[in-house]
Amino acid sequence: MPGRTGTAARTTADAEGDVVVLLIGMRINRFWAVHHWLPVMLAMPRMLRELAREPERGLLEHVLLTASPRTYYVVQYWESKEKLYAYAHSPDAFHHRAWAVVNRKERAGKVRGHVGLWHEAYVVPQGSYESIYADMPPFGLAAAHGQVPIGRRGRRAKDRFAYRSQEKAAAGEAGPEGT
């Protein structure tokens, strides 16, 4: 996203239906153990490059973040939980090989707490998310699903939460307040 200029307006994400979000990261527990944590740190960019080359796997967008000098993570937006699971378990994907190494080291008793790994996955149902971007280029959910003028989904958060895609509205699914 570097180099993108902000949009001189308020916008919202153009997401339809459920949204799949994966938070995945690492924590450096012992800075001096570079040989343990550096391979872990370098694995994520490799997976992200693989996913960028193969968009059919379902990763829509990602944002790299740091929480501290020890903790690094990625927010990922996926097409579906099925595509997320398929990538995680695909024997031809780098993720599968990387976890095989971690599991082998763990079984051999070679994991010594030098680096921590974590992930959290969420399927957020339509009507349970909303977004607003003021003078921002597409970011996060809007980068994953597109960006539309805020008036298209509602100027207030309450209205954006109540928004229903045409498909869901046609199926007669009610909003959080019966809308």
N, C-alpha and C positions, 0 to 999 in steps of 0.2 A: 503494500500500500504506500510506500514512500513515493513522493512525487505527485500523488493525487491531491488535487485541491478540493476544498470543501464545497458543498453545494449551498448556495446562499438561500436556503429555505429549510423548513422543517419537513423531515421525511420519516417514513416508517418502513419496516421490512415488509416485503411482498410475499411472506410465507403463507402457504396454504396447507391446511391440515395439520397433522402432528409434526413436531420438530424433534429431531434426534441430536443430542449434544453429548459429546464425550470430552471429559476433562482427563488429561493424562499427563503424568509428570514424574519427576525424580527429585530427590533431596540428597545433597552431598552431606554425608554424616562425618566423614573424615577427609578434610581437604588434602592432606598429605598423601592419601591413597589414590593418586591420579590414575594409576594403572587399573583401578577398579571402576572409578566413576566416569572417566573419559570415554571408554567404549560405549557406555550406556548413553551418555550425552550425544555422542555422534550417531547413534542408531536412529534417533527420532528424525533428524533431517533426511537420512537415507530412506526411511519409510515414507516421509512426506513427498520426496522426489518420486518414489515409486508410484504413489497414489496420484500424483500430478500427471505422470506419464500414462496412467490407466484410469481415466475418469469414470469408466464404466463400473469400477469397484465401488463408487458411491460417495467418496469424500467431496463435499461441496465447497468447503472453505475451512481455513484454520487461522488461528492467531497464536503466535508464540509470545509467552509472557514469563516474567520472573516475579516471584514473591519476595525474594531475598537473595543475598549472594549464594545461598545454599540451595534454593528451591526454584526449579524451572518447570514450566508446564505449557501445554498446548490445549487450547479450546478448539474442538473440532465439531463441525456441523456435517451430518450425514444425511443421505437420501432416505434411509430407513434403517431400523435396527437389524433387519435381515442382512443388508449389505455390510453393516459394521461387523456382525458375527461372521459372515462369510469371509471377509478379509482377515479377521483375527484367526480363523481356523484354516485358511487356505495353505496347503503345503508348499505352494509355489511362491508364496509371499515372503518378503524379508521378515515380517513380524513373527511368523512361525519359526524361522531359523533362530531369530534373536531370543525368543522365549525358550527354545530348546536348549540354548547355551545356559540361560539362567537356571532352568530346571536341572540340568546336569550338574552345575556347580552346587546347587542347593542339596541335591541327593548325595554328592560327594563330600559334603560338609565344608565346602570352600567359600561359602557366603559368610562373611565376617562383619556384616553391619556397616560396611564402608559407604554404601549407597542404598537409598530407599527408593522404592518404586510404588506408584499408586495410580489408580484410575477410578473414575466415577462416570457412569453412563446414565443418561436420562432420556426418556421418551416423554416429551411435553405435549399433552393433548391440545388441540385447537381450543381456544378459549381460556387457556392457562398461561399465555405469554402475550406480551405486547412490547413495542419498542418505539423509541423516538430518537432521532438524530437531528441535531441543530448545527448547521454549517459544517457538515461532515461528509467526506466521501463515503461510499459504501463500506461498511465495517461490520464485522461479526455476522449476526443473523441477516442483515441487509446485504452483505457481500455474498452470503451463501444463497439467498433466495431472491435477490433483487431489491430495489428501493423504489418506493412510490411516494408521491406527495401525501402528506399526513391527512389531508382532507378526504382522501379516498378510503381511509379506515377509521377516521374519527379524530377530532382534535383533542379529546380527553382520553386518558388511559382507560377509563371505564368503557368508553365506546370502542376502543381498539381491542380490549379483552372480549367484548361482545361480538366482534366481527366474525362472520361465518363465510367461508368460501362458497361459491355458487354451488359446487358439488354437494357440500354438506347441507346447505340451505335447501336444495332440491330434495334431499333425502329426508327432510323434515326434522333434522336434529336441532334441538333448542339450545340457546346460549345459556350462560351461567345464571341469568335472571329470567329465563323463559323467552328471550328474544330470538 
